[in-house]
């Protein structure tokens, strides 16, 4: 897994309005990062590993509900 990839393969769907593409996802993530510092003080992240991720809340951006969100691993 590289930096910037999705934490899980879960796909969300709002049962209220049918939204499948726009959500606010509130999550707690523990991660290890290989921070590569230059002597000039700049930093780049060469490697990142997600150790643990917990999704606390998912809110639909369309209808603003968090009690109608269904999760599925089926993208179709
Ligand atoms: Zn919705």
PDB file of the backbone (N, CA, C, O) and the ligand in Angstrom, with CONECT records:
HET     ZN  A 101       1
ATOM      1  N   UNK A   1       0.851  -1.205   0.000  1.00  0.00           N
ATOM      2  CA  UNK A   1       0.000   0.000   0.000  1.00  0.00           C
ATOM      3  C   UNK A   1       0.876   1.241   0.000  1.00  0.00           C
ATOM      4  O   UNK A   1       1.775   1.366   0.831  1.00  0.00           O
ATOM      5  N   UNK A   2       0.626   2.148  -0.914  1.00  0.00           N
ATOM      6  CA  UNK A   2       1.426   3.355  -0.980  1.00  0.00           C
ATOM      7  C   UNK A   2       0.675   4.544  -0.432  1.00  0.00           C
ATOM      8  O   UNK A   2      -0.513   4.452  -0.123  1.00  0.00           O
ATOM      9  N   UNK A   3       1.358   5.644  -0.313  1.00  0.00           N
ATOM     10  CA  UNK A   3       0.727   6.847   0.206  1.00  0.00           C
ATOM     11  C   UNK A   3      -0.416   7.286  -0.696  1.00  0.00           C
ATOM     12  O   UNK A   3      -0.306   7.240  -1.921  1.00  0.00           O
ATOM     13  N   UNK A   4      -1.491   7.703  -0.094  1.00  0.00           N
ATOM     14  CA  UNK A   4      -2.593   8.257  -0.848  1.00  0.00           C
ATOM     15  C   UNK A   4      -3.639   7.252  -1.267  1.00  0.00           C
ATOM     16  O   UNK A   4      -4.675   7.637  -1.809  1.00  0.00           O
ATOM     17  N   UNK A   5      -3.397   5.959  -1.031  1.00  0.00           N
ATOM     18  CA  UNK A   5      -4.400   4.980  -1.410  1.00  0.00           C
ATOM     19  C   UNK A   5      -5.508   4.928  -0.375  1.00  0.00           C
ATOM     20  O   UNK A   5      -5.316   5.320   0.775  1.00  0.00           O
ATOM     21  N   UNK A   6      -6.652   4.448  -0.784  1.00  0.00           N
ATOM     22  CA  UNK A   6      -7.781   4.330   0.121  1.00  0.00           C
ATOM     23  C   UNK A   6      -7.462   3.330   1.226  1.00  0.00           C
ATOM     24  O   UNK A   6      -6.770   2.335   1.011  1.00  0.00           O
ATOM     25  N   UNK A   7      -7.980   3.621   2.399  1.00  0.00           N
ATOM     26  CA  UNK A   7      -7.714   2.767   3.544  1.00  0.00           C
ATOM     27  C   UNK A   7      -8.420   1.426   3.390  1.00  0.00           C
ATOM     28  O   UNK A   7      -7.845   0.375   3.674  1.00  0.00           O
ATOM     29  N   UNK A   8      -9.649   1.470   2.946  1.00  0.00           N
ATOM     30  CA  UNK A   8     -10.393   0.231   2.781  1.00  0.00           C
ATOM     31  C   UNK A   8     -11.037   0.204   1.399  1.00  0.00           C
ATOM     32  O   UNK A   8     -11.039   1.205   0.683  1.00  0.00           O
ATOM     33  N   UNK A   9     -11.574  -0.933   1.041  1.00  0.00           N
ATOM     34  CA  UNK A   9     -12.264  -1.057  -0.227  1.00  0.00           C
ATOM     35  C   UNK A   9     -13.749  -0.813  -0.102  1.00  0.00           C
ATOM     36  O   UNK A   9     -14.517  -1.133  -1.009  1.00  0.00           O
ATOM     37  N   UNK A  10     -14.155  -0.250   1.018  1.00  0.00           N
ATOM     38  CA  UNK A  10     -15.572  -0.044   1.239  1.00  0.00           C
ATOM     39  C   UNK A  10     -16.133   1.052   0.340  1.00  0.00           C
ATOM     40  O   UNK A  10     -15.476   2.054   0.055  1.00  0.00           O
ATOM     41  N   UNK A  11     -17.351   0.829  -0.089  1.00  0.00           N
ATOM     42  CA  UNK A  11     -18.070   1.813  -0.898  1.00  0.00           C
ATOM     43  C   UNK A  11     -19.321   2.190  -0.116  1.00  0.00           C
ATOM     44  O   UNK A  11     -19.987   1.334   0.466  1.00  0.00           O
ATOM     45  N   UNK A  12     -19.630   3.482  -0.111  1.00  0.00           N
ATOM     46  CA  UNK A  12     -20.781   3.953   0.650  1.00  0.00           C
ATOM     47  C   UNK A  12     -21.948   4.265  -0.278  1.00  0.00           C
ATOM     48  O   UNK A  12     -21.772   4.592  -1.452  1.00  0.00           O
ATOM     49  N   UNK A  13     -23.120   4.155   0.279  1.00  0.00           N
ATOM     50  CA  UNK A  13     -24.322   4.542  -0.447  1.00  0.00           C
ATOM     51  C   UNK A  13     -25.312   5.113   0.552  1.00  0.00           C
ATOM     52  O   UNK A  13     -25.545   4.540   1.617  1.00  0.00           O
ATOM     53  N   UNK A  14     -25.898   6.264   0.189  1.00  0.00           N
ATOM     54  CA  UNK A  14     -26.906   6.859   1.053  1.00  0.00           C
ATOM     55  C   UNK A  14     -28.274   6.308   0.665  1.00  0.00           C
ATOM     56  O   UNK A  14     -28.740   6.500  -0.458  1.00  0.00           O
ATOM     57  N   UNK A  15     -28.901   5.627   1.603  1.00  0.00           N
ATOM     58  CA  UNK A  15     -30.206   5.032   1.331  1.00  0.00           C
ATOM     59  C   UNK A  15     -31.296   6.092   1.256  1.00  0.00           C
ATOM     60  O   UNK A  15     -32.385   5.826   0.748  1.00  0.00           O
ATOM     61  N   UNK A  16     -31.015   7.281   1.752  1.00  0.00           N
ATOM     62  CA  UNK A  16     -32.019   8.344   1.763  1.00  0.00           C
ATOM     63  C   UNK A  16     -32.130   9.033   0.398  1.00  0.00           C
ATOM     64  O   UNK A  16     -33.233   9.213  -0.118  1.00  0.00           O
ATOM     65  N   UNK A  17     -30.991   9.418  -0.186  1.00  0.00           N
ATOM     66  CA  UNK A  17     -31.032  10.178  -1.438  1.00  0.00           C
ATOM     67  C   UNK A  17     -30.356   9.456  -2.603  1.00  0.00           C
ATOM     68  O   UNK A  17     -30.425   9.916  -3.742  1.00  0.00           O
ATOM     69  N   UNK A  18     -29.704   8.328  -2.319  1.00  0.00           N
ATOM     70  CA  UNK A  18     -29.100   7.567  -3.409  1.00  0.00           C
ATOM     71  C   UNK A  18     -27.684   7.976  -3.757  1.00  0.00           C
ATOM     72  O   UNK A  18     -27.089   7.415  -4.678  1.00  0.00           O
ATOM     73  N   UNK A  19     -27.130   8.943  -3.036  1.00  0.00           N
ATOM     74  CA  UNK A  19     -25.761   9.382  -3.274  1.00  0.00           C
ATOM     75  C   UNK A  19     -24.778   8.232  -3.075  1.00  0.00           C
ATOM     76  O   UNK A  19     -24.862   7.496  -2.091  1.00  0.00           O
ATOM     77  N   UNK A  20     -23.850   8.083  -4.010  1.00  0.00           N
ATOM     78  CA  UNK A  20     -22.810   7.061  -3.876  1.00  0.00           C
ATOM     79  C   UNK A  20     -21.415   7.642  -4.024  1.00  0.00           C
ATOM     80  O   UNK A  20     -20.431   6.903  -3.999  1.00  0.00           O
ATOM     81  N   UNK A  21     -21.319   8.949  -4.177  1.00  0.00           N
ATOM     82  CA  UNK A  21     -20.014   9.504  -4.558  1.00  0.00           C
ATOM     83  C   UNK A  21     -19.489  10.603  -3.651  1.00  0.00           C
ATOM     84  O   UNK A  21     -18.297  10.906  -3.708  1.00  0.00           O
ATOM     85  N   UNK A  22     -20.321  11.215  -2.817  1.00  0.00           N
ATOM     86  CA  UNK A  22     -19.851  12.358  -2.037  1.00  0.00           C
ATOM     87  C   UNK A  22     -20.189  12.168  -0.558  1.00  0.00           C
ATOM     88  O   UNK A  22     -21.356  12.189  -0.168  1.00  0.00           O
ATOM     89  N   UNK A  23     -19.147  11.981   0.255  1.00  0.00           N
ATOM     90  CA  UNK A  23     -19.351  11.765   1.683  1.00  0.00           C
ATOM     91  C   UNK A  23     -18.263  12.463   2.479  1.00  0.00           C
ATOM     92  O   UNK A  23     -17.133  12.617   2.014  1.00  0.00           O
ATOM     93  N   UNK A  24     -18.616  12.878   3.677  1.00  0.00           N
ATOM     94  CA  UNK A  24     -17.616  13.254   4.661  1.00  0.00           C
ATOM     95  C   UNK A  24     -17.353  12.025   5.520  1.00  0.00           C
ATOM     96  O   UNK A  24     -18.270  11.499   6.151  1.00  0.00           O
ATOM     97  N   UNK A  25     -16.117  11.570   5.548  1.00  0.00           N
ATOM     98  CA  UNK A  25     -15.761  10.397   6.329  1.00  0.00           C
ATOM     99  C   UNK A  25     -14.903  10.844   7.507  1.00  0.00           C
ATOM    100  O   UNK A  25     -13.805  11.369   7.325  1.00  0.00           O
ATOM    101  N   UNK A  26     -15.416  10.631   8.712  1.00  0.00           N
ATOM    102  CA  UNK A  26     -14.678  10.961   9.931  1.00  0.00           C
ATOM    103  C   UNK A  26     -14.012   9.691  10.418  1.00  0.00           C
ATOM    104  O   UNK A  26     -14.695   8.727  10.764  1.00  0.00           O
ATOM    105  N   UNK A  27     -12.689   9.675  10.452  1.00  0.00           N
ATOM    106  CA  UNK A  27     -12.003   8.465  10.862  1.00  0.00           C
ATOM    107  C   UNK A  27     -10.756   8.770  11.672  1.00  0.00           C
ATOM    108  O   UNK A  27     -10.129   9.821  11.540  1.00  0.00           O
ATOM    109  N   UNK A  28     -10.429   7.806  12.513  1.00  0.00           N
ATOM    110  CA  UNK A  28      -9.196   7.864  13.287  1.00  0.00           C
ATOM    111  C   UNK A  28      -8.213   6.896  12.655  1.00  0.00           C
ATOM    112  O   UNK A  28      -8.530   5.725  12.444  1.00  0.00           O
ATOM    113  N   UNK A  29      -7.020   7.387  12.354  1.00  0.00           N
ATOM    114  CA  UNK A  29      -6.026   6.576  11.665  1.00  0.00           C
ATOM    115  C   UNK A  29      -4.721   6.564  12.454  1.00  0.00           C
ATOM    116  O   UNK A  29      -4.222   7.612  12.864  1.00  0.00           O
ATOM    117  N   UNK A  30      -4.177   5.367  12.663  1.00  0.00           N
ATOM    118  CA  UNK A  30      -2.808   5.247  13.167  1.00  0.00           C
ATOM    119  C   UNK A  30      -1.938   4.873  11.987  1.00  0.00           C
ATOM    120  O   UNK A  30      -2.240   3.926  11.260  1.00  0.00           O
ATOM    121  N   UNK A  31      -0.853   5.617  11.793  1.00  0.00           N
ATOM    122  CA  UNK A  31      -0.017   5.337  10.639  1.00  0.00           C
ATOM    123  C   UNK A  31       1.451   5.488  10.963  1.00  0.00           C
ATOM    124  O   UNK A  31       1.834   6.271  11.833  1.00  0.00           O
ATOM    125  N   UNK A  32       2.266   4.736  10.258  1.00  0.00           N
ATOM    126  CA  UNK A  32       3.715   4.893  10.331  1.00  0.00           C
ATOM    127  C   UNK A  32       4.155   5.564   9.036  1.00  0.00           C
ATOM    128  O   UNK A  32       3.757   5.159   7.943  1.00  0.00           O
ATOM    129  N   UNK A  33       4.988   6.601   9.178  1.00  0.00           N
ATOM    130  CA  UNK A  33       5.498   7.271   7.996  1.00  0.00           C
ATOM    131  C   UNK A  33       7.011   7.281   8.013  1.00  0.00           C
ATOM    132  O   UNK A  33       7.628   7.583   9.035  1.00  0.00           O
ATOM    133  N   UNK A  34       7.602   6.953   6.895  1.00  0.00           N
ATOM    134  CA  UNK A  34       9.041   7.087   6.729  1.00  0.00           C
ATOM    135  C   UNK A  34       9.286   8.494   6.217  1.00  0.00           C
ATOM    136  O   UNK A  34       9.134   8.784   5.030  1.00  0.00           O
ATOM    137  N   UNK A  35       9.672   9.365   7.148  1.00  0.00           N
ATOM    138  CA  UNK A  35       9.905  10.757   6.794  1.00  0.00           C
ATOM    139  C   UNK A  35      11.371  10.932   6.427  1.00  0.00           C
ATOM    140  O   UNK A  35      12.267  10.616   7.210  1.00  0.00           O
ATOM    141  N   UNK A  36      11.593  11.432   5.246  1.00  0.00           N
ATOM    142  CA  UNK A  36      12.937  11.587   4.705  1.00  0.00           C
ATOM    143  C   UNK A  36      13.290  13.068   4.707  1.00  0.00           C
ATOM    144  O   UNK A  36      12.787  13.842   3.892  1.00  0.00           O
ATOM    145  N   UNK A  37      14.157  13.448   5.629  1.00  0.00           N
ATOM    146  CA  UNK A  37      14.538  14.851   5.761  1.00  0.00           C
ATOM    147  C   UNK A  37      15.812  15.133   4.980  1.00  0.00           C
ATOM    148  O   UNK A  37      16.745  14.330   4.967  1.00  0.00           O
ATOM    149  N   UNK A  38      15.830  16.267   4.343  1.00  0.00           N
ATOM    150  CA  UNK A  38      17.084  16.724   3.754  1.00  0.00           C
ATOM    151  C   UNK A  38      17.810  17.581   4.787  1.00  0.00           C
ATOM    152  O   UNK A  38      17.210  18.039   5.760  1.00  0.00           O
ATOM    153  N   UNK A  39      19.100  17.792   4.565  1.00  0.00           N
ATOM    154  CA  UNK A  39      19.858  18.639   5.491  1.00  0.00           C
ATOM    155  C   UNK A  39      19.395  20.082   5.403  1.00  0.00           C
ATOM    156  O   UNK A  39      19.677  20.885   6.293  1.00  0.00           O
ATOM    157  N   UNK A  40      18.687  20.413   4.333  1.00  0.00           N
ATOM    158  CA  UNK A  40      18.142  21.758   4.185  1.00  0.00           C
ATOM    159  C   UNK A  40      16.842  21.956   4.932  1.00  0.00           C
ATOM    160  O   UNK A  40      16.296  23.058   4.944  1.00  0.00           O
ATOM    161  N   UNK A  41      16.337  20.901   5.557  1.00  0.00           N
ATOM    162  CA  UNK A  41      15.145  21.033   6.368  1.00  0.00           C
ATOM    163  C   UNK A  41      13.852  20.652   5.667  1.00  0.00           C
ATOM    164  O   UNK A  41      12.777  20.747   6.258  1.00  0.00           O
ATOM    165  N   UNK A  42      13.943  20.218   4.406  1.00  0.00           N
ATOM    166  CA  UNK A  42      12.733  19.791   3.713  1.00  0.00           C
ATOM    167  C   UNK A  42      12.462  18.325   4.020  1.00  0.00           C
ATOM    168  O   UNK A  42      13.371  17.540   4.289  1.00  0.00           O
ATOM    169  N   UNK A  43      11.181  17.988   3.969  1.00  0.00           N
ATOM    170  CA  UNK A  43      10.809  16.620   4.280  1.00  0.00           C
ATOM    171  C   UNK A  43       9.955  16.043   3.156  1.00  0.00           C
ATOM    172  O   UNK A  43       9.118  16.734   2.576  1.00  0.00           O
ATOM    173  N   UNK A  44      10.177  14.780   2.863  1.00  0.00           N
ATOM    174  CA  UNK A  44       9.287  14.062   1.964  1.00  0.00           C
ATOM    175  C   UNK A  44       8.940  12.731   2.614  1.00  0.00           C
ATOM    176  O   UNK A  44       9.753  12.143   3.326  1.00  0.00           O
ATOM    177  N   UNK A  45       7.728  12.267   2.363  1.00  0.00           N
ATOM    178  CA  UNK A  45       7.287  10.994   2.925  1.00  0.00           C
ATOM    179  C   UNK A  45       7.552   9.905   1.892  1.00  0.00           C
ATOM    180  O   UNK A  45       6.878   9.830   0.865  1.00  0.00           O
ATOM    181  N   UNK A  46       8.534   9.072   2.174  1.00  0.00           N
ATOM    182  CA  UNK A  46       8.916   8.046   1.210  1.00  0.00           C
ATOM    183  C   UNK A  46       8.040   6.805   1.322  1.00  0.00           C
ATOM    184  O   UNK A  46       7.927   6.033   0.369  1.00  0.00           O
ATOM    185  N   UNK A  47       7.430   6.614   2.468  1.00  0.00           N
ATOM    186  CA  UNK A  47       6.680   5.386   2.683  1.00  0.00           C
ATOM    187  C   UNK A  47       5.650   5.637   3.767  1.00  0.00           C
ATOM    188  O   UNK A  47       5.910   6.366   4.724  1.00  0.00           O
ATOM    189  N   UNK A  48       4.503   5.044   3.620  1.00  0.00           N
ATOM    190  CA  UNK A  48       3.462   5.216   4.616  1.00  0.00           C
ATOM    191  C   UNK A  48       2.721   3.903   4.794  1.00  0.00           C
ATOM    192  O   UNK A  48       2.366   3.238   3.820  1.00  0.00           O
ATOM    193  N   UNK A  49       2.493   3.537   6.045  1.00  0.00           N
ATOM    194  CA  UNK A  49       1.781   2.295   6.331  1.00  0.00           C
ATOM    195  C   UNK A  49       0.632   2.606   7.287  1.00  0.00           C
ATOM    196  O   UNK A  49       0.838   3.194   8.348  1.00  0.00           O
ATOM    197  N   UNK A  50      -0.570   2.211   6.905  1.00  0.00           N
ATOM    198  CA  UNK A  50      -1.720   2.378   7.782  1.00  0.00           C
ATOM    199  C   UNK A  50      -1.733   1.222   8.773  1.00  0.00           C
ATOM    200  O   UNK A  50      -1.880   0.062   8.386  1.00  0.00           O
ATOM    201  N   UNK A  51      -1.581   1.542  10.045  1.00  0.00           N
ATOM    202  CA  UNK A  51      -1.556   0.505  11.068  1.00  0.00           C
ATOM    203  C   UNK A  51      -2.953   0.158  11.524  1.00  0.00           C
ATOM    204  O   UNK A  51      -3.262  -1.003  11.791  1.00  0.00           O
ATOM    205  N   UNK A  52      -3.789   1.162  11.611  1.00  0.00           N
ATOM    206  CA  UNK A  52      -5.150   0.936  12.092  1.00  0.00           C
ATOM    207  C   UNK A  52      -6.018   2.104  11.645  1.00  0.00           C
ATOM    208  O   UNK A  52      -5.587   3.256  11.687  1.00  0.00           O
ATOM    209  N   UNK A  53      -7.236   1.804  11.219  1.00  0.00           N
ATOM    210  CA  UNK A  53      -8.144   2.872  10.797  1.00  0.00           C
ATOM    211  C   UNK A  53      -9.544   2.539  11.287  1.00  0.00           C
ATOM    212  O   UNK A  53     -10.042   1.433  11.075  1.00  0.00           O
ATOM    213  N   UNK A  54     -10.164   3.490  11.932  1.00  0.00           N
ATOM    214  CA  UNK A  54     -11.518   3.311  12.430  1.00  0.00           C
ATOM    215  C   UNK A  54     -12.406   4.423  11.885  1.00  0.00           C
ATOM    216  O   UNK A  54     -12.167   5.604  12.136  1.00  0.00           O
ATOM    217  N   UNK A  55     -13.422   4.034  11.143  1.00  0.00           N
ATOM    218  CA  UNK A  55     -14.373   5.016  10.636  1.00  0.00           C
ATOM    219  C   UNK A  55     -15.399   5.283  11.729  1.00  0.00           C
ATOM    220  O   UNK A  55     -16.119   4.383  12.160  1.00  0.00           O
ATOM    221  N   UNK A  56     -15.453   6.539  12.168  1.00  0.00           N
ATOM    222  CA  UNK A  56     -16.352   6.896  13.259  1.00  0.00           C
ATOM    223  C   UNK A  56     -17.727   7.316  12.750  1.00  0.00           C
ATOM    224  O   UNK A  56     -18.751   7.042  13.376  1.00  0.00           O
ATOM    225  N   UNK A  57     -17.726   7.983  11.609  1.00  0.00           N
ATOM    226  CA  UNK A  57     -18.977   8.553  11.136  1.00  0.00           C
ATOM    227  C   UNK A  57     -18.852   8.848   9.646  1.00  0.00           C
ATOM    228  O   UNK A  57     -17.810   9.311   9.181  1.00  0.00           O
ATOM    229  N   UNK A  58     -19.917   8.577   8.905  1.00  0.00           N
ATOM    230  CA  UNK A  58     -19.957   8.912   7.489  1.00  0.00           C
ATOM    231  C   UNK A  58     -21.192   9.760   7.247  1.00  0.00           C
ATOM    232  O   UNK A  58     -22.305   9.360   7.589  1.00  0.00           O
ATOM    233  N   UNK A  59     -20.995  10.929   6.659  1.00  0.00           N
ATOM    234  CA  UNK A  59     -22.100  11.860   6.450  1.00  0.00           C
ATOM    235  C   UNK A  59     -22.264  12.113   4.949  1.00  0.00           C
ATOM    236  O   UNK A  59     -21.295  12.402   4.247  1.00  0.00           O
ATOM    237  N   UNK A  60     -23.488  12.000   4.478  1.00  0.00           N
ATOM    238  CA  UNK A  60     -23.803  12.267   3.076  1.00  0.00           C
ATOM    239  C   UNK A  60     -23.664  13.754   2.792  1.00  0.00           C
ATOM    240  O   UNK A  60     -24.198  14.581   3.531  1.00  0.00           O
ATOM    241  N   UNK A  61     -22.952  14.098   1.729  1.00  0.00           N
ATOM    242  CA  UNK A  61     -22.780  15.505   1.384  1.00  0.00           C
ATOM    243  C   UNK A  61     -24.020  16.085   0.714  1.00  0.00           C
ATOM    244  O   UNK A  61     -24.180  17.304   0.654  1.00  0.00           O
ATOM    245  N   UNK A  62     -24.878  15.238   0.222  1.00  0.00           N
ATOM    246  CA  UNK A  62     -26.049  15.731  -0.484  1.00  0.00           C
ATOM    247  C   UNK A  62     -27.188  16.061   0.477  1.00  0.00           C
ATOM    248  O   UNK A  62     -27.770  17.143   0.401  1.00  0.00           O
ATOM    249  N   UNK A  63     -27.506  15.139   1.375  1.00  0.00           N
ATOM    250  CA  UNK A  63     -28.659  15.368   2.245  1.00  0.00           C
ATOM    251  C   UNK A  63     -28.258  15.523   3.713  1.00  0.00           C
ATOM    252  O   UNK A  63     -29.116  15.719   4.573  1.00  0.00           O
ATOM    253  N   UNK A  64     -26.946  15.435   4.002  1.00  0.00           N
ATOM    254  CA  UNK A  64     -26.416  15.739   5.319  1.00  0.00           C
ATOM    255  C   UNK A  64     -26.844  14.738   6.394  1.00  0.00           C
ATOM    256  O   UNK A  64     -26.848  15.066   7.580  1.00  0.00           O
ATOM    257  N   UNK A  65     -27.196  13.545   5.991  1.00  0.00           N
ATOM    258  CA  UNK A  65     -27.594  12.543   6.973  1.00  0.00           C
ATOM    259  C   UNK A  65     -26.461  11.561   7.239  1.00  0.00           C
ATOM    260  O   UNK A  65     -25.673  11.243   6.349  1.00  0.00           O
ATOM    261  N   UNK A  66     -26.396  11.090   8.477  1.00  0.00           N
ATOM    262  CA  UNK A  66     -25.401  10.082   8.811  1.00  0.00           C
ATOM    263  C   UNK A  66     -26.051   8.789   9.295  1.00  0.00           C
ATOM    264  O   UNK A  66     -25.363   7.855   9.707  1.00  0.00           O
ATOM    265  N   UNK A  67     -27.377   8.743   9.241  1.00  0.00           N
ATOM    266  CA  UNK A  67     -28.076   7.563   9.760  1.00  0.00           C
ATOM    267  C   UNK A  67     -28.688   6.722   8.638  1.00  0.00           C
ATOM    268  O   UNK A  67     -29.466   5.804   8.897  1.00  0.00           O
ATOM    269  N   UNK A  68     -28.337   7.038   7.410  1.00  0.00           N
ATOM    270  CA  UNK A  68     -28.908   6.293   6.284  1.00  0.00           C
ATOM    271  C   UNK A  68     -27.808   5.760   5.366  1.00  0.00           C
ATOM    272  O   UNK A  68     -28.069   5.391   4.221  1.00  0.00           O
ATOM    273  N   UNK A  69     -26.575   5.723   5.881  1.00  0.00           N
ATOM    274  CA  UNK A  69     -25.452   5.317   5.040  1.00  0.00           C
ATOM    275  C   UNK A  69     -25.266   3.811   5.106  1.00  0.00           C
ATOM    276  O   UNK A  69     -25.122   3.230   6.182  1.00  0.00           O
ATOM    277  N   UNK A  70     -25.272   3.195   3.931  1.00  0.00           N
ATOM    278  CA  UNK A  70     -25.027   1.774   3.837  1.00  0.00           C
ATOM    279  C   UNK A  70     -23.608   1.565   3.307  1.00  0.00           C
ATOM    280  O   UNK A  70     -23.109   2.363   2.513  1.00  0.00           O
ATOM    281  N   UNK A  71     -22.971   0.498   3.749  1.00  0.00           N
ATOM    282  CA  UNK A  71     -21.653   0.191   3.239  1.00  0.00           C
ATOM    283  C   UNK A  71     -21.707  -1.109   2.448  1.00  0.00           C
ATOM    284  O   UNK A  71     -22.435  -2.040   2.791  1.00  0.00           O
ATOM    285  N   UNK A  72     -20.928  -1.143   1.400  1.00  0.00           N
ATOM    286  CA  UNK A  72     -20.832  -2.331   0.583  1.00  0.00           C
ATOM    287  C   UNK A  72     -19.431  -2.382  -0.006  1.00  0.00           C
ATOM    288  O   UNK A  72     -18.771  -1.351  -0.135  1.00  0.00           O
ATOM    289  N   UNK A  73     -18.987  -3.552  -0.355  1.00  0.00           N
ATOM    290  CA  UNK A  73     -17.688  -3.672  -1.041  1.00  0.00           C
ATOM    291  C   UNK A  73     -17.900  -3.819  -2.527  1.00  0.00           C
ATOM    292  O   UNK A  73     -16.940  -3.960  -3.285  1.00  0.00           O
ATOM    293  N   UNK A  74     -19.149  -3.787  -2.950  1.00  0.00           N
ATOM    294  CA  UNK A  74     -19.476  -3.913  -4.369  1.00  0.00           C
ATOM    295  C   UNK A  74     -19.509  -2.541  -5.012  1.00  0.00           C
ATOM    296  O   UNK A  74     -20.370  -1.729  -4.675  1.00  0.00           O
ATOM    297  N   UNK A  75     -18.601  -2.262  -5.924  1.00  0.00           N
ATOM    298  CA  UNK A  75     -18.537  -0.948  -6.547  1.00  0.00           C
ATOM    299  C   UNK A  75     -19.574  -0.796  -7.654  1.00  0.00           C
ATOM    300  O   UNK A  75     -19.802   0.317  -8.128  1.00  0.00           O
ATOM    301  N   UNK A  76     -20.203  -1.883  -8.073  1.00  0.00           N
ATOM    302  CA  UNK A  76     -21.158  -1.790  -9.183  1.00  0.00           C
ATOM    303  C   UNK A  76     -22.531  -1.687  -8.644  1.00  0.00           C
ATOM    304  O   UNK A  76     -23.490  -1.598  -9.410  1.00  0.00           O
TER     305      UNK A  76
HETATM  306 ZN    ZN A 101     -27.983  11.347   1.172  1.00  0.00          ZN
END
